[in-house]
Amino acid sequence: MFGMITQVCVPRGDETNASSVQIGALVPLTRPGWVEAGQHLLAGLELAVGEVNEAGGIAGRPLELVVRDTAADPQRAAAAVEELAALGVAALAGEYHSVVARAAAARADALGLPFLCSSAVIDALTEEPTERVARLAPAQSHGWQVYADFLLGAGHSRIAVAAEPSVYWASGARILRDYLAPCGGTVVELDMRALAPTAVCDELVDNRATVLLLLIGFPEPAVSIVKSVRRDRRLAEITIGAPAGQPEFPEWAELLGEDSVAIPFLRYLPERLSPLGVRVETALRERLAKSPSFVAFEGYDTITVLADVLRSHGPDRARIAGSWPGVAVEGMRGQIRFCRTPGISVWQWAWAPVQVVDRDPAELGRFRILHTG
């Protein structure tokens, strides 16, 4: 049975007895889900809900977030969508893990429940084109091609990927291979089901790789692999990369210390935050008691969009689903509009800003922007 977390922020004024408008939220809050990512996503969702209600809610009705923990389990997510639909939520929001978001999107689409996906990037979020699902995060093919451009610009052509079996990781490896091959780049896959972290070092030497990309789970085996590579003198010049964004979160630096730096990853932020972005960052930092990740900003923008849609179209699911092409909302990372993008089956914001960044060796808590796309 799912533990239920709800937030009800009642607006000021005489409408405190009005029934709420409910949004279902899917977030990973327990292992094996990436708990820290789920906490950041939820913090952004909750902050925006509170601000909506302080401003009067939705036509005087409070906005309520009804949260379900997916724990990175697709079946659990699909069951949560069923439950939330039966509870009468107007729309669905959230989710970080791509494989989980796919299961949620498929079930939401079948039930006629509009879903605004916050953070999952896999291109094939649904098997067939749908009008009901929209997404804020850049598609994997877009973001990872930006990352491939960064690798080529840095002079890398022999890339090794430490990979685990997953639709998401396999998709990422394919994107890199297809994009790098015409430019003379090669991608060698190391199957982490068969290799211990120390054996990865031997494979990197044998393949003369100049880059190792971590297409694997966190904290393990990612932490053990980074430590092994950093301590192998033969690999002193190799670049470790993590396009999926593992180094974004404070836990990365806490577990790896000095080994956490100079590992380029993707994040979805502009070079400079707008005044709105600065205000939201400050509020999120207070809420989380640590620096907010871009995932927290994705959560905030998700509610910003849904609140705008609800104010204009009400809580009717069909009208919400039909509203995606007309959205024009100023989020904290730019104006959000949805369109149909080739190869993407859902309404897509094309595109949130994309950066390749790493943690600064001179200061663990500071990020250096290495490339933008």
Salt bridges, closest charged atoms under 4 A:
GLU36 OE2 - LYS290 NZ 3.42
GLU46 OE1 - ARG287 NH1 3.41
GLU51 OE2 - ARG279 NH1 2.74
ASP69 OD2 - ARG76 NH2 3.64
GLU82 OE2 - ARG107 NE 2.40
GLU83 OE2 - ARG68 NH2 2.97
ASP109 OD1 - ARG132 NH1 2.94
GLU127 OE2 - ARG102 NH2 2.28
GLU131 OE2 - ARG340 NH2 2.89
GLU189 OE2 - ARG177 NH2 2.27
ASP191 OD2 - ARG193 NH2 2.95
ASP202 OD1 - ARG234 NH2 2.81
ASP232 OD2 - ARG234 NH2 2.77
GLU251 OE2 - ARG31 NH2 3.34
ASP259 OD2 - ARG231 NH1 2.64
GLU281 OE2 - ARG285 NH2 3.75
ASP301 OD2 - ARG333 NE 2.96
ASP358 OD2 - ARG368 NH2 2.67
ASP360 OD2 - ARG366 NE 3.05
GLU363 OE1 - ARG366 NH1 3.23
